[in-house]
Amino acid sequence: MKVSTIRQLNEFNAKFYQLTAEEFSKTRGFYWQGWKELLPILQPVVKEKSQFKVLDVGCGNGRFGEFLFRQVAKKKLVYHGLDNSQSLLATAQKKLAPLKFEKEFFTVDVVESLLDQSLENKLPHKKYHLTTLFGVLHHIPSTKLRQELIKTLSNSLTSGGLLVMTAWQFLNDERLAKKQIHPSIVQIDPEELESNDFILDWQRGLTAYRYCHFTDDQEMEELVKNTDLKFLKRYSADGKAGNLNAYIILQKP
C-alpha cells in the first residue's frame, strides 16, 4: 500500500473519532464480555508482582484500566494509556482520576509513528507485564504496518509478559457488514486498498467514515509467526452472538 493511501486512511479514522468521540464513548461505557476470560490468566501474574505494569494501546475512554483496577490489580496497577484521540483521553483521565492507582496517558498517532519508525521510542516504559491492543488492529492500514505494530509491542514486554489483542470480526454482524460503502464515494481508489479492507459508514445521524480491515484467522497466524511470541489462547467473544471479536493471547518467552 502506498504511504499516501495509508495517510489518507489514517486521516479518515482521526476525523471519525473527532466527530463521534462523545457518542462513541457513551456507547462504550461497559466492560467487554471477553475481558472476563482474561481474569484466570491475569490473576496469578498480578499476585506475584509488587506492581503490575500495563500498556493499553488505543485505550479510548480508559474502561479497560478501570476493569483491571476493579477486577484484578487494585493498587498494584501501573497503567499507561495511549490513544490518538485527545477527546477520548480527556474522558479517560476524568473517569479514572478517582481510582487510586498509578496512571498516565499519552497522545500517540500509532500509524504515523509506525511510518516514521518512532513508535518504540514513544512507549513510556520498555517492559510491561501486559500490553493490550483492543479495537485497534482493524484501523492499521497495510499488512506491513500491522506486522510492524505486533513486533514493536512484542518488544514492549518483559520476559513472561502477555500481549492480548482483538481482531474485530465485523463481517460476522449483518448490521455492521451493511455499513460498507464503495471507497470511491470518499475519493479512495479501490485499487490502492488491500484484501479485506473496507470503508464503513457510521450511520448514526452524523456523516462519518472509518477505514476498517478484517483480519481473518490465516492473517492472524501470519502476524504472530513474525514474532518470538508464544501462542497461549484464542477465543471469540462480544456482541449479541458472542463472536464480534477474536481474542488472541500471546506470551513473551
C-alpha positions as CSV (number, residue, x, y, z in Angstrom):
1,M,0.0,0.0,0.0
2,K,1.3,3.5,-0.9
3,V,2.3,5.7,2.0
4,S,-0.1,8.4,0.7
5,T,-3.0,5.9,0.9
6,I,-2.0,4.9,4.4
7,R,-2.0,8.5,5.5
8,Q,-5.4,9.1,3.8
9,L,-7.0,6.2,5.6
10,N,-5.4,7.2,8.9
11,E,-6.8,10.7,8.4
12,F,-10.3,9.3,7.9
13,N,-10.1,7.5,11.2
14,A,-8.7,10.5,13.0
15,K,-11.6,12.6,11.7
16,F,-14.1,9.9,12.5
17,Y,-13.1,9.9,16.2
18,Q,-13.1,13.7,16.3
19,L,-16.7,13.7,15.1
20,T,-18.0,10.8,17.1
21,A,-15.9,10.9,20.3
22,E,-18.7,11.9,22.6
23,E,-21.3,9.5,21.3
24,F,-18.7,6.7,20.8
25,S,-17.7,7.0,24.4
26,K,-21.3,6.9,25.6
27,T,-22.0,3.7,23.8
28,R,-18.8,2.1,25.2
29,G,-19.1,2.5,29.0
30,F,-19.4,-1.2,29.6
31,Y,-16.8,-3.9,30.0
32,W,-16.3,-6.2,27.1
33,Q,-17.5,-9.8,27.8
34,G,-14.2,-11.2,26.5
35,W,-12.2,-9.4,29.2
36,K,-13.6,-11.7,31.9
37,E,-11.9,-14.7,30.2
38,L,-8.6,-13.0,30.8
39,L,-9.0,-13.0,34.6
40,P,-7.9,-16.6,35.3
41,I,-4.7,-15.8,33.3
42,L,-4.0,-12.4,34.8
43,Q,-4.8,-13.2,38.5
44,P,-1.7,-15.4,39.2
45,V,0.5,-12.9,37.3
46,V,-0.7,-10.0,39.4
47,K,-0.4,-12.0,42.6
48,E,3.3,-12.4,42.3
49,K,4.1,-8.8,41.3
50,S,4.6,-5.8,43.6
51,Q,3.5,-3.7,40.6
52,F,1.5,-4.8,37.6
53,K,2.6,-2.7,34.6
54,V,0.2,-2.4,31.7
55,L,0.3,-0.7,28.3
56,D,-3.1,-0.1,26.8
57,V,-2.7,0.8,23.1
58,G,-5.8,2.5,21.8
59,C,-7.1,3.0,25.4
60,G,-10.1,5.2,24.3
61,N,-12.1,6.2,27.4
62,G,-10.0,4.1,29.7
63,R,-12.6,1.5,30.5
64,F,-10.1,-1.4,30.4
65,G,-7.9,0.4,33.0
66,E,-11.0,0.6,35.2
67,F,-11.7,-3.1,34.6
68,L,-8.2,-4.1,35.6
69,F,-8.3,-2.0,38.8
70,R,-11.7,-3.2,40.0
71,Q,-11.4,-6.9,38.9
72,V,-7.8,-7.9,39.5
73,A,-5.0,-5.4,40.1
74,K,-6.2,-2.8,42.6
75,K,-3.4,-0.6,43.8
76,K,-0.7,-2.7,42.2
77,L,-1.8,-1.4,38.8
78,V,0.6,0.9,36.9
79,Y,-1.4,1.9,33.8
80,H,-0.3,3.7,30.7
81,G,-2.9,4.5,28.1
82,L,-2.1,5.5,24.5
83,D,-4.6,7.0,22.0
84,N,-4.7,9.4,19.1
85,S,-8.0,11.0,20.3
86,Q,-7.4,13.8,22.8
87,S,-11.2,13.9,23.5
88,L,-11.2,10.2,24.5
89,L,-8.0,10.6,26.5
90,A,-9.7,13.5,28.4
91,T,-12.6,11.3,29.2
92,A,-10.3,8.5,30.3
93,Q,-8.4,10.9,32.7
94,K,-11.7,12.1,34.2
95,K,-13.1,8.6,34.5
96,L,-10.0,7.1,36.2
97,A,-9.0,10.1,38.3
98,P,-10.9,9.0,41.5
99,L,-9.4,5.5,41.3
100,K,-6.3,5.1,43.5
101,F,-3.6,3.6,41.2
102,E,-0.7,5.0,39.2
103,K,-1.9,6.1,35.7
104,E,-0.7,8.2,32.8
105,F,-2.0,9.0,29.4
106,F,-0.2,9.8,26.1
107,T,-1.3,11.1,22.8
108,V,0.3,9.0,20.1
109,D,-0.6,8.6,16.4
110,V,0.2,4.9,16.1
111,V,0.1,4.8,12.3
112,E,2.3,7.9,11.8
113,S,4.7,6.5,14.4
114,L,4.9,3.2,12.6
115,L,5.6,5.1,9.3
116,D,8.5,7.0,10.8
117,Q,9.6,4.1,12.9
118,S,9.3,6.1,16.2
119,L,6.7,4.1,18.0
120,E,9.0,2.1,20.1
121,N,10.7,5.2,21.4
122,K,7.4,6.7,22.3
123,L,6.4,3.9,24.6
124,P,6.6,5.2,28.2
125,H,8.3,2.1,29.6
126,K,10.2,-0.5,27.7
127,K,9.0,-3.6,29.7
128,Y,5.4,-4.3,30.6
129,H,3.7,-7.3,32.2
130,L,0.7,-6.8,29.9
131,T,0.2,-5.0,26.6
132,T,-3.2,-4.8,25.1
133,L,-4.4,-3.9,21.6
134,F,-8.2,-3.8,21.8
135,G,-10.2,-2.4,18.9
136,V,-7.1,-1.1,17.1
137,L,-5.7,-3.7,14.7
138,H,-8.6,-3.1,12.2
139,H,-7.6,0.6,11.9
140,I,-4.0,-0.1,10.9
141,P,-3.6,0.2,7.1
142,S,-1.5,-2.3,5.3
143,T,-0.2,-5.8,6.2
144,K,3.3,-4.4,6.6
145,L,2.3,-1.9,9.3
146,R,0.2,-4.4,11.2
147,Q,3.3,-6.7,11.2
148,E,5.5,-3.8,12.5
149,L,3.0,-3.0,15.2
150,I,2.9,-6.5,16.6
151,K,6.7,-6.7,16.5
152,T,7.0,-3.4,18.3
153,L,4.5,-4.4,21.0
154,S,6.3,-7.7,21.4
155,N,9.4,-5.8,22.2
156,S,7.5,-3.8,24.9
157,L,7.1,-6.9,27.0
158,T,9.1,-8.3,29.9
159,S,10.0,-12.0,29.8
160,G,6.8,-13.8,30.5
161,G,4.8,-10.8,29.6
162,L,1.5,-11.0,27.8
163,L,0.2,-9.4,24.6
164,V,-3.6,-9.6,24.3
165,M,-5.2,-8.3,21.1
166,T,-8.5,-8.4,19.3
167,A,-9.4,-8.6,15.7
168,W,-12.8,-7.0,15.1
169,Q,-15.0,-9.6,13.2
170,F,-17.4,-7.0,11.8
171,L,-18.3,-9.1,8.8
172,N,-19.9,-11.6,11.2
173,D,-22.5,-9.0,12.1
174,E,-25.1,-8.3,9.3
175,R,-25.8,-4.8,10.6
176,L,-22.2,-3.8,10.5
177,A,-21.5,-5.5,7.2
178,K,-24.2,-3.4,5.6
179,K,-22.4,-0.3,6.6
180,Q,-19.8,-0.9,3.8
181,I,-19.6,1.9,1.2
182,H,-17.7,1.9,-2.1
183,P,-14.3,3.5,-1.5
184,S,-14.8,5.9,-4.5
185,I,-17.6,7.6,-2.6
186,V,-14.9,9.1,-0.3
187,Q,-12.3,9.6,-3.1
188,I,-10.3,6.4,-2.4
189,D,-9.2,4.3,-5.3
190,P,-10.2,0.7,-4.6
191,E,-7.1,-0.5,-6.4
192,E,-5.0,1.1,-3.7
193,L,-6.6,-1.0,-0.9
194,E,-5.5,-4.4,0.1
195,S,-7.6,-7.6,0.5
196,N,-10.3,-7.3,3.3
197,D,-10.0,-3.5,3.5
198,F,-13.3,-1.7,3.9
199,I,-14.8,1.8,4.4
200,L,-17.7,1.8,6.9
201,D,-20.3,4.5,7.3
202,W,-21.2,5.5,10.9
203,Q,-24.9,5.8,10.1
204,R,-25.9,7.4,13.5
205,G,-27.0,10.9,12.4
206,L,-23.5,12.0,11.5
207,T,-21.7,11.8,8.2
208,A,-18.5,10.0,9.3
209,Y,-16.5,7.2,7.7
210,R,-13.8,4.9,9.0
211,Y,-11.3,2.6,7.5
212,C,-11.5,-1.0,8.8
213,H,-9.5,-4.1,7.9
214,F,-11.0,-7.5,8.5
215,T,-8.3,-9.8,10.0
216,D,-9.1,-13.5,9.4
217,D,-7.5,-16.5,11.2
218,Q,-4.9,-17.0,8.5
219,E,-3.7,-13.4,8.6
220,M,-3.5,-13.5,12.4
221,E,-1.3,-16.6,12.2
222,E,1.0,-14.8,9.8
223,L,1.2,-11.8,12.1
224,V,2.1,-13.9,15.1
225,K,4.6,-16.0,13.1
226,N,6.8,-13.0,12.6
227,T,7.4,-12.5,16.3
228,D,9.0,-14.5,19.1
229,L,5.7,-14.7,21.0
230,K,4.3,-18.0,22.1
231,F,0.6,-18.6,21.4
232,L,-1.4,-19.2,24.6
233,K,-5.1,-19.0,23.8
234,R,-7.6,-17.9,21.1
235,Y,-11.3,-17.4,21.7
236,S,-14.3,-15.4,20.4
237,A,-16.5,-13.1,22.5
238,D,-18.5,-9.8,22.5
239,G,-21.6,-8.8,20.6
240,K,-25.0,-10.4,20.8
241,A,-23.8,-13.6,19.1
242,G,-20.6,-13.7,21.1
243,N,-18.4,-13.6,18.0
244,L,-17.7,-9.9,17.3
245,N,-14.1,-10.1,18.5
246,A,-11.4,-12.7,18.0
247,Y,-9.1,-12.6,21.1
248,I,-5.5,-13.8,20.9
249,I,-3.3,-14.2,23.9
250,L,0.4,-14.4,23.4
251,Q,3.4,-14.6,25.8
252,K,7.0,-13.4,25.6
253,P,9.4,-16.3,26.3
